[in-house]
Amino acid sequence: MCASGVTPLLAVLVHKGLGPGAVLAFLVMAAAGNLRVLRLVLNLHGTEFAARYGALLFALALFVGALGSFVW
């Protein structure tokens, strides 16, 4: 999934009542955490770096989701 492919789906979910924090978190994870990118990071940088990258994405998505929930 890329950000441009997920945007229409997220627009529908916001219209149905999903919070903007959850939408932002999903957008962050969809853009940077798809399998193609994770596989590329694994092949170029190794297992340890790929695990750290995935953990950082997860933490960033949680932070953005929480921040979006407090702001909106």
PQR file of N, CA, C, O and H, with PARSE charges and radii, in Angstrom:
ATOM      1  N   MET A   1       0.837  -1.173   0.000 -0.4000 1.5000
ATOM      2  CA  MET A   1       0.000   0.000   0.000 -0.0000 2.0000
ATOM      3  C   MET A   1       0.883   1.237   0.000  0.5500 1.7000
ATOM      4  O   MET A   1       1.886   1.300   0.711 -0.5500 1.4000
ATOM      5  N   CYS A   2       0.510   2.184  -0.779 -0.4000 1.5000
ATOM      6  CA  CYS A   2       1.214   3.460  -0.772 -0.0000 2.0000
ATOM      7  C   CYS A   2       0.252   4.537  -0.279  0.5500 1.7000
ATOM      8  O   CYS A   2      -0.953   4.306  -0.183 -0.5500 1.4000
ATOM      9  H   CYS A   2      -0.304   2.133  -1.357  0.4000 1.0000
ATOM     10  N   ALA A   3       0.783   5.692   0.026 -0.4000 1.5000
ATOM     11  CA  ALA A   3      -0.045   6.761   0.580 -0.0000 2.0000
ATOM     12  C   ALA A   3      -1.138   7.196  -0.398  0.5500 1.7000
ATOM     13  O   ALA A   3      -2.262   7.480   0.017 -0.5500 1.4000
ATOM     14  H   ALA A   3       1.762   5.880  -0.052  0.4000 1.0000
ATOM     15  N   SER A   4      -0.821   7.247  -1.670 -0.4000 1.5000
ATOM     16  CA  SER A   4      -1.834   7.674  -2.638 -0.0000 2.0000
ATOM     17  C   SER A   4      -2.915   6.620  -2.829  0.5500 1.7000
ATOM     18  O   SER A   4      -4.042   6.960  -3.189 -0.5500 1.4000
ATOM     19  H   SER A   4       0.092   7.016  -2.007  0.4000 1.0000
ATOM     20  N   GLY A   5      -2.605   5.370  -2.600 -0.4000 1.5000
ATOM     21  CA  GLY A   5      -3.612   4.327  -2.720 -0.0000 2.0000
ATOM     22  C   GLY A   5      -4.496   4.200  -1.493  0.5500 1.7000
ATOM     23  O   GLY A   5      -5.636   3.748  -1.593 -0.5500 1.4000
ATOM     24  H   GLY A   5      -1.690   5.094  -2.308  0.4000 1.0000
ATOM     25  N   VAL A   6      -3.986   4.592  -0.347 -0.4000 1.5000
ATOM     26  CA  VAL A   6      -4.724   4.456   0.898 -0.0000 2.0000
ATOM     27  C   VAL A   6      -5.592   5.680   1.186  0.5500 1.7000
ATOM     28  O   VAL A   6      -6.560   5.578   1.940 -0.5500 1.4000
ATOM     29  H   VAL A   6      -3.059   4.959  -0.266  0.4000 1.0000
ATOM     30  N   THR A   7      -5.271   6.817   0.608 -0.4000 1.5000
ATOM     31  CA  THR A   7      -5.964   8.058   0.907 -0.0000 2.0000
ATOM     32  C   THR A   7      -7.473   7.986   0.675  0.5500 1.7000
ATOM     33  O   THR A   7      -8.220   8.434   1.546 -0.5500 1.4000
ATOM     34  H   THR A   7      -4.485   6.900  -0.004  0.4000 1.0000
ATOM     35  N   PRO A   8      -7.970   7.448  -0.445 -0.5600 1.5000
ATOM     36  CA  PRO A   8      -9.427   7.357  -0.602  0.2800 2.0000
ATOM     37  C   PRO A   8     -10.094   6.479   0.458  0.5500 1.7000
ATOM     38  O   PRO A   8     -11.182   6.795   0.938 -0.5500 1.4000
ATOM     39  N   LEU A   9      -9.442   5.386   0.816 -0.4000 1.5000
ATOM     40  CA  LEU A   9      -9.974   4.524   1.863 -0.0000 2.0000
ATOM     41  C   LEU A   9     -10.045   5.265   3.193  0.5500 1.7000
ATOM     42  O   LEU A   9     -11.038   5.162   3.913 -0.5500 1.4000
ATOM     43  H   LEU A   9      -8.558   5.129   0.426  0.4000 1.0000
ATOM     44  N   LEU A  10      -9.007   6.001   3.513 -0.4000 1.5000
ATOM     45  CA  LEU A  10      -8.994   6.756   4.760 -0.0000 2.0000
ATOM     46  C   LEU A  10     -10.026   7.869   4.763  0.5500 1.7000
ATOM     47  O   LEU A  10     -10.607   8.166   5.806 -0.5500 1.4000
ATOM     48  H   LEU A  10      -8.200   6.085   2.928  0.4000 1.0000
ATOM     49  N   ALA A  11     -10.263   8.485   3.621 -0.4000 1.5000
ATOM     50  CA  ALA A  11     -11.298   9.516   3.533 -0.0000 2.0000
ATOM     51  C   ALA A  11     -12.674   8.929   3.847  0.5500 1.7000
ATOM     52  O   ALA A  11     -13.476   9.562   4.533 -0.5500 1.4000
ATOM     53  H   ALA A  11      -9.791   8.243   2.773  0.4000 1.0000
ATOM     54  N   VAL A  12     -12.943   7.751   3.359 -0.4000 1.5000
ATOM     55  CA  VAL A  12     -14.214   7.084   3.654 -0.0000 2.0000
ATOM     56  C   VAL A  12     -14.300   6.742   5.131  0.5500 1.7000
ATOM     57  O   VAL A  12     -15.349   6.922   5.749 -0.5500 1.4000
ATOM     58  H   VAL A  12     -12.291   7.237   2.802  0.4000 1.0000
ATOM     59  N   LEU A  13     -13.205   6.249   5.706 -0.4000 1.5000
ATOM     60  CA  LEU A  13     -13.216   5.897   7.124 -0.0000 2.0000
ATOM     61  C   LEU A  13     -13.404   7.119   8.016  0.5500 1.7000
ATOM     62  O   LEU A  13     -14.081   7.027   9.040 -0.5500 1.4000
ATOM     63  H   LEU A  13     -12.353   6.102   5.204  0.4000 1.0000
ATOM     64  N   VAL A  14     -12.821   8.260   7.653 -0.4000 1.5000
ATOM     65  CA  VAL A  14     -13.038   9.494   8.411 -0.0000 2.0000
ATOM     66  C   VAL A  14     -14.501   9.899   8.306  0.5500 1.7000
ATOM     67  O   VAL A  14     -15.110  10.320   9.290 -0.5500 1.4000
ATOM     68  H   VAL A  14     -12.271   8.334   6.821  0.4000 1.0000
ATOM     69  N   HIS A  15     -15.057   9.770   7.117 -0.4000 1.5000
ATOM     70  CA  HIS A  15     -16.472  10.102   6.918 -0.0000 2.0000
ATOM     71  C   HIS A  15     -17.375   9.204   7.767  0.5500 1.7000
ATOM     72  O   HIS A  15     -18.425   9.645   8.233 -0.5500 1.4000
ATOM     73  H   HIS A  15     -14.563   9.428   6.318  0.4000 1.0000
ATOM     74  N   LYS A  16     -16.975   7.960   7.968 -0.4000 1.5000
ATOM     75  CA  LYS A  16     -17.749   7.009   8.768 -0.0000 2.0000
ATOM     76  C   LYS A  16     -17.522   7.185  10.273  0.5500 1.7000
ATOM     77  O   LYS A  16     -18.216   6.559  11.074 -0.5500 1.4000
ATOM     78  H   LYS A  16     -16.121   7.601   7.589  0.4000 1.0000
ATOM     79  N   GLY A  17     -16.556   8.030  10.669 -0.4000 1.5000
ATOM     80  CA  GLY A  17     -16.384   8.326  12.083 -0.0000 2.0000
ATOM     81  C   GLY A  17     -15.052   7.948  12.697  0.5500 1.7000
ATOM     82  O   GLY A  17     -14.875   8.106  13.905 -0.5500 1.4000
ATOM     83  H   GLY A  17     -15.992   8.538  10.018  0.4000 1.0000
ATOM     84  N   LEU A  18     -14.106   7.452  11.907 -0.4000 1.5000
ATOM     85  CA  LEU A  18     -12.794   7.121  12.451 -0.0000 2.0000
ATOM     86  C   LEU A  18     -12.061   8.406  12.816  0.5500 1.7000
ATOM     87  O   LEU A  18     -12.142   9.401  12.096 -0.5500 1.4000
ATOM     88  H   LEU A  18     -14.250   7.324  10.926  0.4000 1.0000
ATOM     89  N   GLY A  19     -11.357   8.379  13.918 -0.4000 1.5000
ATOM     90  CA  GLY A  19     -10.655   9.568  14.397 -0.0000 2.0000
ATOM     91  C   GLY A  19      -9.470   9.934  13.527  0.5500 1.7000
ATOM     92  O   GLY A  19      -8.853   9.064  12.913 -0.5500 1.4000
ATOM     93  H   GLY A  19     -11.291   7.571  14.503  0.4000 1.0000
ATOM     94  N   PRO A  20      -9.151  11.215  13.470 -0.5600 1.5000
ATOM     95  CA  PRO A  20      -8.027  11.656  12.652  0.2800 2.0000
ATOM     96  C   PRO A  20      -6.679  11.130  13.133  0.5500 1.7000
ATOM     97  O   PRO A  20      -5.764  10.964  12.327 -0.5500 1.4000
ATOM     98  N   GLY A  21      -6.541  10.866  14.420 -0.4000 1.5000
ATOM     99  CA  GLY A  21      -5.291  10.304  14.923 -0.0000 2.0000
ATOM    100  C   GLY A  21      -5.031   8.920  14.359  0.5500 1.7000
ATOM    101  O   GLY A  21      -3.913   8.598  13.957 -0.5500 1.4000
ATOM    102  H   GLY A  21      -7.284  11.001  15.075  0.4000 1.0000
ATOM    103  N   ALA A  22      -6.071   8.109  14.335 -0.4000 1.5000
ATOM    104  CA  ALA A  22      -5.933   6.770  13.768 -0.0000 2.0000
ATOM    105  C   ALA A  22      -5.645   6.834  12.277  0.5500 1.7000
ATOM    106  O   ALA A  22      -4.881   6.021  11.758 -0.5500 1.4000
ATOM    107  H   ALA A  22      -6.979   8.370  14.662  0.4000 1.0000
ATOM    108  N   VAL A  23      -6.245   7.784  11.589 -0.4000 1.5000
ATOM    109  CA  VAL A  23      -6.006   7.944  10.151 -0.0000 2.0000
ATOM    110  C   VAL A  23      -4.561   8.333   9.892  0.5500 1.7000
ATOM    111  O   VAL A  23      -3.926   7.779   8.995 -0.5500 1.4000
ATOM    112  H   VAL A  23      -6.866   8.444  12.011  0.4000 1.0000
ATOM    113  N   LEU A  24      -4.031   9.276  10.662 -0.4000 1.5000
ATOM    114  CA  LEU A  24      -2.641   9.690  10.481 -0.0000 2.0000
ATOM    115  C   LEU A  24      -1.678   8.540  10.782  0.5500 1.7000
ATOM    116  O   LEU A  24      -0.692   8.347  10.072 -0.5500 1.4000
ATOM    117  H   LEU A  24      -4.547   9.725  11.391  0.4000 1.0000
ATOM    118  N   ALA A  25      -1.968   7.789  11.828 -0.4000 1.5000
ATOM    119  CA  ALA A  25      -1.108   6.655  12.173 -0.0000 2.0000
ATOM    120  C   ALA A  25      -1.112   5.615  11.060  0.5500 1.7000
ATOM    121  O   ALA A  25      -0.062   5.084  10.702 -0.5500 1.4000
ATOM    122  H   ALA A  25      -2.769   7.946  12.405  0.4000 1.0000
ATOM    123  N   PHE A  26      -2.280   5.326  10.517 -0.4000 1.5000
ATOM    124  CA  PHE A  26      -2.365   4.357   9.435 -0.0000 2.0000
ATOM    125  C   PHE A  26      -1.655   4.871   8.191  0.5500 1.7000
ATOM    126  O   PHE A  26      -1.019   4.095   7.479 -0.5500 1.4000
ATOM    127  H   PHE A  26      -3.134   5.759  10.808  0.4000 1.0000
ATOM    128  N   LEU A  27      -1.756   6.162   7.920 -0.4000 1.5000
ATOM    129  CA  LEU A  27      -1.086   6.738   6.755 -0.0000 2.0000
ATOM    130  C   LEU A  27       0.430   6.641   6.887  0.5500 1.7000
ATOM    131  O   LEU A  27       1.121   6.347   5.911 -0.5500 1.4000
ATOM    132  H   LEU A  27      -2.273   6.793   8.498  0.4000 1.0000
ATOM    133  N   VAL A  28       0.951   6.886   8.087 -0.4000 1.5000
ATOM    134  CA  VAL A  28       2.390   6.770   8.312 -0.0000 2.0000
ATOM    135  C   VAL A  28       2.847   5.332   8.099  0.5500 1.7000
ATOM    136  O   VAL A  28       3.847   5.085   7.424 -0.5500 1.4000
ATOM    137  H   VAL A  28       0.390   7.125   8.880  0.4000 1.0000
ATOM    138  N   MET A  29       2.115   4.390   8.675 -0.4000 1.5000
ATOM    139  CA  MET A  29       2.499   2.986   8.553 -0.0000 2.0000
ATOM    140  C   MET A  29       2.341   2.471   7.128  0.5500 1.7000
ATOM    141  O   MET A  29       3.161   1.674   6.673 -0.5500 1.4000
ATOM    142  H   MET A  29       1.303   4.591   9.224  0.4000 1.0000
ATOM    143  N   ALA A  30       1.320   2.901   6.422 -0.4000 1.5000
ATOM    144  CA  ALA A  30       1.091   2.415   5.066 -0.0000 2.0000
ATOM    145  C   ALA A  30       2.163   2.915   4.106  0.5500 1.7000
ATOM    146  O   ALA A  30       2.580   2.193   3.200 -0.5500 1.4000
ATOM    147  H   ALA A  30       0.653   3.548   6.792  0.4000 1.0000
ATOM    148  N   ALA A  31       2.601   4.142   4.307 -0.4000 1.5000
ATOM    149  CA  ALA A  31       3.577   4.710   3.384 -0.0000 2.0000
ATOM    150  C   ALA A  31       4.966   4.110   3.568  0.5500 1.7000
ATOM    151  O   ALA A  31       5.666   3.856   2.588 -0.5500 1.4000
ATOM    152  H   ALA A  31       2.263   4.728   5.043  0.4000 1.0000
ATOM    153  N   ALA A  32       5.362   3.886   4.792 -0.4000 1.5000
ATOM    154  CA  ALA A  32       6.735   3.454   5.051 -0.0000 2.0000
ATOM    155  C   ALA A  32       6.861   1.997   5.458  0.5500 1.7000
ATOM    156  O   ALA A  32       7.971   1.468   5.512 -0.5500 1.4000
ATOM    157  H   ALA A  32       4.793   4.092   5.589  0.4000 1.0000
ATOM    158  N   GLY A  33       5.766   1.351   5.740 -0.4000 1.5000
ATOM    159  CA  GLY A  33       5.852   0.008   6.269 -0.0000 2.0000
ATOM    160  C   GLY A  33       5.304  -1.080   5.375  0.5500 1.7000
ATOM    161  O   GLY A  33       4.939  -2.151   5.861 -0.5500 1.4000
ATOM    162  H   GLY A  33       4.865   1.780   5.696  0.4000 1.0000
ATOM    163  N   ASN A  34       5.236  -0.833   4.087 -0.4000 1.5000
ATOM    164  CA  ASN A  34       4.741  -1.901   3.220 -0.0000 2.0000
ATOM    165  C   ASN A  34       5.820  -2.967   3.028  0.5500 1.7000
ATOM    166  O   ASN A  34       6.997  -2.722   3.292 -0.5500 1.4000
ATOM    167  H   ASN A  34       5.532   0.037   3.692  0.4000 1.0000
ATOM    168  N   LEU A  35       5.418  -4.127   2.574 -0.4000 1.5000
ATOM    169  CA  LEU A  35       6.341  -5.256   2.477 -0.0000 2.0000
ATOM    170  C   LEU A  35       7.502  -5.004   1.527  0.5500 1.7000
ATOM    171  O   LEU A  35       8.615  -5.467   1.776 -0.5500 1.4000
ATOM    172  H   LEU A  35       4.462  -4.326   2.359  0.4000 1.0000
ATOM    173  N   ARG A  36       7.262  -4.288   0.458 -0.4000 1.5000
ATOM    174  CA  ARG A  36       8.330  -4.017  -0.510 -0.0000 2.0000
ATOM    175  C   ARG A  36       9.443  -3.201   0.136  0.5500 1.7000
ATOM    176  O   ARG A  36      10.623  -3.493  -0.059 -0.5500 1.4000
ATOM    177  H   ARG A  36       6.358  -3.912   0.255  0.4000 1.0000
ATOM    178  N   VAL A  37       9.072  -2.181   0.901 -0.4000 1.5000
ATOM    179  CA  VAL A  37      10.071  -1.348   1.567 -0.0000 2.0000
ATOM    180  C   VAL A  37      10.791  -2.139   2.656  0.5500 1.7000
ATOM    181  O   VAL A  37      12.012  -2.055   2.783 -0.5500 1.4000
ATOM    182  H   VAL A  37       8.113  -1.944   1.059  0.4000 1.0000
ATOM    183  N   LEU A  38      10.035  -2.904   3.440 -0.4000 1.5000
ATOM    184  CA  LEU A  38      10.667  -3.687   4.501 -0.0000 2.0000
ATOM    185  C   LEU A  38      11.621  -4.735   3.950  0.5500 1.7000
ATOM    186  O   LEU A  38      12.684  -4.972   4.523 -0.5500 1.4000
ATOM    187  H   LEU A  38       9.043  -2.972   3.337  0.4000 1.0000
ATOM    188  N   ARG A  39      11.249  -5.360   2.843 -0.4000 1.5000
ATOM    189  CA  ARG A  39      12.136  -6.344   2.211 -0.0000 2.0000
ATOM    190  C   ARG A  39      13.409  -5.672   1.688  0.5500 1.7000
ATOM    191  O   ARG A  39      14.502  -6.225   1.809 -0.5500 1.4000
ATOM    192  H   ARG A  39      10.386  -5.167   2.377  0.4000 1.0000
ATOM    193  N   LEU A  40      13.266  -4.497   1.116 -0.4000 1.5000
ATOM    194  CA  LEU A  40      14.420  -3.759   0.611 -0.0000 2.0000
ATOM    195  C   LEU A  40      15.359  -3.367   1.755  0.5500 1.7000
ATOM    196  O   LEU A  40      16.577  -3.511   1.645 -0.5500 1.4000
ATOM    197  H   LEU A  40      12.378  -4.048   1.018  0.4000 1.0000
ATOM    198  N   VAL A  41      14.786  -2.875   2.848 -0.4000 1.5000
ATOM    199  CA  VAL A  41      15.608  -2.512   4.007 -0.0000 2.0000
ATOM    200  C   VAL A  41      16.322  -3.741   4.560  0.5500 1.7000
ATOM    201  O   VAL A  41      17.494  -3.667   4.927 -0.5500 1.4000
ATOM    202  H   VAL A  41      13.797  -2.759   2.938  0.4000 1.0000
ATOM    203  N   LEU A  42      15.624  -4.862   4.620 -0.4000 1.5000
ATOM    204  CA  LEU A  42      16.235  -6.099   5.102 -0.0000 2.0000
ATOM    205  C   LEU A  42      17.396  -6.527   4.211  0.5500 1.7000
ATOM    206  O   LEU A  42      18.450  -6.906   4.723 -0.5500 1.4000
ATOM    207  H   LEU A  42      14.671  -4.922   4.322  0.4000 1.0000
ATOM    208  N   ASN A  43      17.230  -6.475   2.902 -0.4000 1.5000
ATOM    209  CA  ASN A  43      18.282  -6.889   1.975 -0.0000 2.0000
ATOM    210  C   ASN A  43      19.472  -5.939   1.974  0.5500 1.7000
ATOM    211  O   ASN A  43      20.614  -6.381   1.847 -0.5500 1.4000
ATOM    212  H   ASN A  43      16.374  -6.167   2.486  0.4000 1.0000
ATOM    213  N   LEU A  44      19.225  -4.663   2.112 -0.4000 1.5000
ATOM    214  CA  LEU A  44      20.313  -3.690   2.052 -0.0000 2.0000
ATOM    215  C   LEU A  44      21.066  -3.539   3.378  0.5500 1.7000
ATOM    216  O   LEU A  44      22.281  -3.341   3.387 -0.5500 1.4000
ATOM    217  H   LEU A  44      18.298  -4.303   2.215  0.4000 1.0000
ATOM    218  N   HIS A  45      20.340  -3.632   4.495 -0.4000 1.5000
ATOM    219  CA  HIS A  45      20.949  -3.275   5.771 -0.0000 2.0000
ATOM    220  C   HIS A  45      21.007  -4.396   6.794  0.5500 1.7000
ATOM    221  O   HIS A  45      21.669  -4.246   7.821 -0.5500 1.4000
ATOM    222  H   HIS A  45      19.353  -3.793   4.488  0.4000 1.0000
ATOM    223  N   GLY A  46      20.346  -5.499   6.551 -0.4000 1.5000
ATOM    224  CA  GLY A  46      20.422  -6.617   7.483 -0.0000 2.0000
ATOM    225  C   GLY A  46      19.242  -6.695   8.439  0.5500 1.7000
ATOM    226  O   GLY A  46      18.386  -5.812   8.491 -0.5500 1.4000
ATOM    227  H   GLY A  46      19.808  -5.621   5.717  0.4000 1.0000
ATOM    228  N   THR A  47      19.234  -7.779   9.185 -0.4000 1.5000
ATOM    229  CA  THR A  47      18.104  -8.094  10.050 -0.0000 2.0000
ATOM    230  C   THR A  47      17.964  -7.126  11.216  0.5500 1.7000
ATOM    231  O   THR A  47      16.858  -6.682  11.523 -0.5500 1.4000
ATOM    232  H   THR A  47      19.930  -8.496   9.142  0.4000 1.0000
ATOM    233  N   GLU A  48      19.071  -6.796  11.865 -0.4000 1.5000
ATOM    234  CA  GLU A  48      19.001  -5.920  13.033 -0.0000 2.0000
ATOM    235  C   GLU A  48      18.469  -4.533  12.669  0.5500 1.7000
ATOM    236  O   GLU A  48      17.609  -3.992  13.365 -0.5500 1.4000
ATOM    237  H   GLU A  48      19.970  -7.157  11.616  0.4000 1.0000
ATOM    238  N   PHE A  49      18.977  -3.967  11.590 -0.4000 1.5000
ATOM    239  CA  PHE A  49      18.516  -2.650  11.164 -0.0000 2.0000
ATOM    240  C   PHE A  49      17.053  -2.698  10.744  0.5500 1.7000
ATOM    241  O   PHE A  49      16.294  -1.782  11.061 -0.5500 1.4000
ATOM    242  H   PHE A  49      19.675  -4.407  11.025  0.4000 1.0000
ATOM    243  N   ALA A  50      16.645  -3.743  10.040 -0.4000 1.5000
ATOM    244  CA  ALA A  50      15.249  -3.870   9.608 -0.0000 2.0000
ATOM    245  C   ALA A  50      14.315  -3.986  10.808  0.5500 1.7000
ATOM    246  O   ALA A  50      13.213  -3.436  10.790 -0.5500 1.4000
ATOM    247  H   ALA A  50      17.262  -4.487   9.782  0.4000 1.0000
ATOM    248  N   ALA A  51      14.743  -4.696  11.849 -0.4000 1.5000
ATOM    249  CA  ALA A  51      13.930  -4.806  13.061 -0.0000 2.0000
ATOM    250  C   ALA A  51      13.806  -3.453  13.753  0.5500 1.7000
ATOM    251  O   ALA A  51      12.731  -3.082  14.224 -0.5500 1.4000
ATOM    252  H   ALA A  51      15.638  -5.143  11.864  0.4000 1.0000
ATOM    253  N   ARG A  52      14.908  -2.725  13.810 -0.4000 1.5000
ATOM    254  CA  ARG A  52      14.861  -1.377  14.402 -0.0000 2.0000
ATOM    255  C   ARG A  52      13.993  -0.438  13.578  0.5500 1.7000
ATOM    256  O   ARG A  52      13.256   0.378  14.132 -0.5500 1.4000
ATOM    257  H   ARG A  52      15.782  -3.026  13.428  0.4000 1.0000
ATOM    258  N   TYR A  53      14.076  -0.550  12.275 -0.4000 1.5000
ATOM    259  CA  TYR A  53      13.251   0.273  11.376 -0.0000 2.0000
ATOM    260  C   TYR A  53      11.774  -0.015  11.616  0.5500 1.7000
ATOM    261  O   TYR A  53      10.974   0.915  11.725 -0.5500 1.4000
ATOM    262  H   TYR A  53      14.674  -1.213  11.825  0.4000 1.0000
ATOM    263  N   GLY A  54      11.405  -1.284  11.698 -0.4000 1.5000
ATOM    264  CA  GLY A  54      10.019  -1.642  11.946 -0.0000 2.0000
ATOM    265  C   GLY A  54       9.536  -1.161  13.302  0.5500 1.7000
ATOM    266  O   GLY A  54       8.409  -0.682  13.425 -0.5500 1.4000
ATOM    267  H   GLY A  54      12.055  -2.039  11.609  0.4000 1.0000
ATOM    268  N   ALA A  55      10.378  -1.283  14.321 -0.4000 1.5000
ATOM    269  CA  ALA A  55      10.010  -0.809  15.654 -0.0000 2.0000
ATOM    270  C   ALA A  55       9.850   0.705  15.677  0.5500 1.7000
ATOM    271  O   ALA A  55       8.947   1.227  16.330 -0.5500 1.4000
ATOM    272  H   ALA A  55      11.294  -1.672  14.221  0.4000 1.0000
ATOM    273  N   LEU A  56      10.723   1.406  14.967 -0.4000 1.5000
ATOM    274  CA  LEU A  56      10.617   2.857  14.888 -0.0000 2.0000
ATOM    275  C   LEU A  56       9.332   3.272  14.176  0.5500 1.7000
ATOM    276  O   LEU A  56       8.665   4.212  14.609 -0.5500 1.4000
ATOM    277  H   LEU A  56      11.456   0.981  14.436  0.4000 1.0000
ATOM    278  N   LEU A  57       8.982   2.595  13.105 -0.4000 1.5000
ATOM    279  CA  LEU A  57       7.735   2.904  12.415 -0.0000 2.0000
ATOM    280  C   LEU A  57       6.532   2.684  13.314  0.5500 1.7000
ATOM    281  O   LEU A  57       5.608   3.497  13.342 -0.5500 1.4000
ATOM    282  H   LEU A  57       9.524   1.831  12.753  0.4000 1.0000
ATOM    283  N   PHE A  58       6.547   1.577  14.050 -0.4000 1.5000
ATOM    284  CA  PHE A  58       5.456   1.282  14.960 -0.0000 2.0000
ATOM    285  C   PHE A  58       5.338   2.363  16.040  0.5500 1.7000
ATOM    286  O   PHE A  58       4.240   2.833  16.336 -0.5500 1.4000
ATOM    287  H   PHE A  58       7.297   0.917  14.027  0.4000 1.0000
ATOM    288  N   ALA A  59       6.468   2.750  16.624 -0.4000 1.5000
ATOM    289  CA  ALA A  59       6.467   3.786  17.661 -0.0000 2.0000
ATOM    290  C   ALA A  59       6.011   5.120  17.087  0.5500 1.7000
ATOM    291  O   ALA A  59       5.261   5.849  17.735 -0.5500 1.4000
ATOM    292  H   ALA A  59       7.360   2.368  16.385  0.4000 1.0000
ATOM    293  N   LEU A  60       6.452   5.441  15.893 -0.4000 1.5000
ATOM    294  CA  LEU A  60       6.043   6.689  15.248 -0.0000 2.0000
ATOM    295  C   LEU A  60       4.547   6.698  14.972  0.5500 1.7000
ATOM    296  O   LEU A  60       3.887   7.719  15.163 -0.5500 1.4000
ATOM    297  H   LEU A  60       7.062   4.848  15.367  0.4000 1.0000
ATOM    298  N   ALA A  61       4.011   5.581  14.529 -0.4000 1.5000
ATOM    299  CA  ALA A  61       2.575   5.499  14.276 -0.0000 2.0000
ATOM    300  C   ALA A  61       1.787   5.673  15.571  0.5500 1.7000
ATOM    301  O   ALA A  61       0.762   6.354  15.583 -0.5500 1.4000
ATOM    302  H   ALA A  61       4.546   4.751  14.373  0.4000 1.0000
ATOM    303  N   LEU A  62       2.254   5.068  16.653 -0.4000 1.5000
ATOM    304  CA  LEU A  62       1.579   5.249  17.941 -0.0000 2.0000
ATOM    305  C   LEU A  62       1.639   6.703  18.398  0.5500 1.7000
ATOM    306  O   LEU A  62       0.651   7.246  18.895 -0.5500 1.4000
ATOM    307  H   LEU A  62       3.087   4.515  16.643  0.4000 1.0000
ATOM    308  N   PHE A  63       2.798   7.329  18.230 -0.4000 1.5000
ATOM    309  CA  PHE A  63       2.956   8.728  18.624 -0.0000 2.0000
ATOM    310  C   PHE A  63       2.051   9.642  17.801  0.5500 1.7000
ATOM    311  O   PHE A  63       1.373  10.510  18.351 -0.5500 1.4000
ATOM    312  H   PHE A  63       3.600   6.889  17.827  0.4000 1.0000
ATOM    313  N   VAL A  64       2.043   9.446  16.492 -0.4000 1.5000
ATOM    314  CA  VAL A  64       1.202  10.282  15.636 -0.0000 2.0000
ATOM    315  C   VAL A  64      -0.268  10.051  15.933  0.5500 1.7000
ATOM    316  O   VAL A  64      -1.057  10.996  15.942 -0.5500 1.4000
ATOM    317  H   VAL A  64       2.593   8.741  16.046  0.4000 1.0000
ATOM    318  N   GLY A  65      -0.640   8.813  16.175 -0.4000 1.5000
ATOM    319  CA  GLY A  65      -2.033   8.514  16.518 -0.0000 2.0000
ATOM    320  C   GLY A  65      -2.447   9.188  17.818  0.5500 1.7000
ATOM    321  O   GLY A  65      -3.529   9.770  17.903 -0.5500 1.4000
ATOM    322  H   GLY A  65       0.001   8.045  16.169  0.4000 1.0000
ATOM    323  N   ALA A  66      -1.592   9.109  18.825 -0.4000 1.5000
ATOM    324  CA  ALA A  66      -1.903   9.747  20.104 -0.0000 2.0000
ATOM    325  C   ALA A  66      -1.928  11.270  19.969  0.5500 1.7000
ATOM    326  O   ALA A  66      -2.805  11.935  20.520 -0.5500 1.4000
ATOM    327  H   ALA A  66      -0.714   8.636  18.756  0.4000 1.0000
ATOM    328  N   LEU A  67      -0.976  11.806  19.244 -0.4000 1.5000
ATOM    329  CA  LEU A  67      -0.937  13.252  19.040 -0.0000 2.0000
ATOM    330  C   LEU A  67      -2.173  13.723  18.284  0.5500 1.7000
ATOM    331  O   LEU A  67      -2.763  14.746  18.630 -0.5500 1.4000
ATOM    332  H   LEU A  67      -0.263  11.265  18.796  0.4000 1.0000
ATOM    333  N   GLY A  68      -2.559  12.989  17.266 -0.4000 1.5000
ATOM    334  CA  GLY A  68      -3.758  13.352  16.514 -0.0000 2.0000
ATOM    335  C   GLY A  68      -5.013  13.247  17.349  0.5500 1.7000
ATOM    336  O   GLY A  68      -5.948  14.021  17.147 -0.5500 1.4000
ATOM    337  H   GLY A  68      -2.080  12.158  16.984  0.4000 1.0000
ATOM    338  N   SER A  69      -5.062  12.318  18.278 -0.4000 1.5000
ATOM    339  CA  SER A  69      -6.237  12.188  19.142 -0.0000 2.0000
ATOM    340  C   SER A  69      -6.334  13.366  20.115  0.5500 1.7000
ATOM    341  O   SER A  69      -7.431  13.824  20.435 -0.5500 1.4000
ATOM    342  H   SER A  69      -4.303  11.689  18.442  0.4000 1.0000
ATOM    343  N   PHE A  70      -5.189  13.849  20.579 -0.4000 1.5000
ATOM    344  CA  PHE A  70      -5.224  14.978  21.509 -0.0000 2.0000
ATOM    345  C   PHE A  70      -5.474  16.300  20.797  0.5500 1.7000
ATOM    346  O   PHE A  70      -6.142  17.176  21.345 -0.5500 1.4000
ATOM    347  H   PHE A  70      -4.298  13.477  20.319  0.4000 1.0000
ATOM    348  N   VAL A  71      -4.957  16.456  19.601 -0.4000 1.5000
ATOM    349  CA  VAL A  71      -5.090  17.717  18.890 -0.0000 2.0000
ATOM    350  C   VAL A  71      -6.501  17.891  18.336  0.5500 1.7000
ATOM    351  O   VAL A  71      -7.079  18.975  18.408 -0.5500 1.4000
ATOM    352  H   VAL A  71      -4.414  15.744  19.156  0.4000 1.0000
ATOM    353  N   TRP A  72      -7.045  16.808  17.780 -0.4000 1.5000
ATOM    354  CA  TRP A  72      -8.383  16.919  17.206 -0.0000 2.0000
ATOM    355  C   TRP A  72      -9.365  16.483  18.231  0.5500 1.7000
ATOM    356  O   TRP A  72     -10.569  16.490  17.974 -0.5500 1.4000
ATOM    357  H   TRP A  72      -6.575  15.927  17.721  0.4000 1.0000
TER
END
